[in-house]
Amino acid sequence: MEFDSVIRGRRSIRAYTNEAVPEGLIREILDAARWAPSWRNTQAWNVWVLTGEALQRYRDEFRAAVERDDPAALDLPATAEWPQACSARTAALMKSRAATLDAAGEPTDPAAALARMADLFGAPCLLVFGFDDCLAEAYASFDSGSFVQNVCLAAYDRGLGTCIVATVIRYPDLLRRLLPGAEGKRFVVSVTLGSPVAESPANTFARSRADLDELVTWVS
Ligand SMILES: Cc1cc2nc3c(=O)[nH]c(=O)nc-3n(C[C@H](O)[C@H](O)[C@H](O)COP(=O)(O)O)c2cc1C
């Protein structure tokens, strides 16, 4: 696929078919993605690939925690109050999503959205990204983000869908208990991976981007 079409064509996919992703394809995506840049080439990221029974177990335990309303305890601090321009962009996103879901007769309330996330959007594969807890979280997260974006683009280029989801790692102690080698790690995001349900309203609502001139300061 032409490179700009990959960047512009990728979108967050929040409804998947149950078709398994072949392990060889997941490996190919991660193999390409690992060429991401990192601080002094440290590549201080880890990824856990959950499929099959391991994925089902995580889904069940995560869903149970959501249903008990366990308090979220993300490993990384989240912004409490966003600048007005940023929250306006979120509001525009939510409005567009609600209009499309509403027109299709699907629920738009936050509880329904959380329930879909608790089901991992039906994805047959979940990638969980983390790094050693001795690392300064800012640049370790930055490096992981480059790796994650490469994963999302490489997956899209191969006809697969992804969604970066912080919500799905909001009980990191659960991950540290279930995932091998996860003690002493901090989790940054998860990524759902699979074949998109093409016509789903969750996968087709319009998203926008800020005008370039809102973000760029040209200095010459
Ligand atoms: C760090 C991060 C965390 C995210 N967490 C969630 C999440 O918990 N649930 C969700 O549905 N989408 C999540 N997203 C996806 C964003 O909502 C999405 O990228 C944004 O709305 C832009 O839409 P697009 O990816 O379709 O271009 C997350 C994205 C990032 C980068």
The ligand as a Gaussian input file, in Angstrom:
#p B3LYP/6-31G(d) Opt

LIG

0 1
 C       -2.679000       6.202000      24.499000
 C       -4.014000       5.893000      23.845000
 C       -5.011000       5.320000      24.612000
 C       -6.249000       4.998000      24.021000
 N       -7.209000       4.379000      24.771000
 C       -8.400000       4.082000      24.211000
 C       -9.397000       3.425000      24.980000
 O       -9.217000       3.119000      26.161000
 N      -10.574000       3.112000      24.365000
 C      -10.792000       3.398000      23.035000
 O      -11.865000       3.071000      22.530000
 N       -9.860000       4.038000      22.280000
 C       -8.678000       4.380000      22.840000
 N       -7.708000       5.007000      22.092000
 C       -7.963000       5.298000      20.665000
 C       -8.234000       6.793000      20.439000
 O       -9.521000       7.105000      20.920000
 C       -8.130000       7.078000      18.934000
 O       -6.812000       6.841000      18.513000
 C       -8.504000       8.533000      18.599000
 O       -9.848000       8.777000      18.898000
 C       -8.255000       8.844000      17.125000
 O       -9.015000       7.977000      16.307000
 P       -8.358000       7.001000      15.243000
 O       -7.388000       6.098000      15.956000
 O       -9.531000       6.235000      14.680000
 O       -7.657000       7.828000      14.227000
 C       -6.479000       5.310000      22.654000
 C       -5.446000       5.877000      21.892000
 C       -4.228000       6.162000      22.476000
 C       -3.125000       6.751000      21.612000

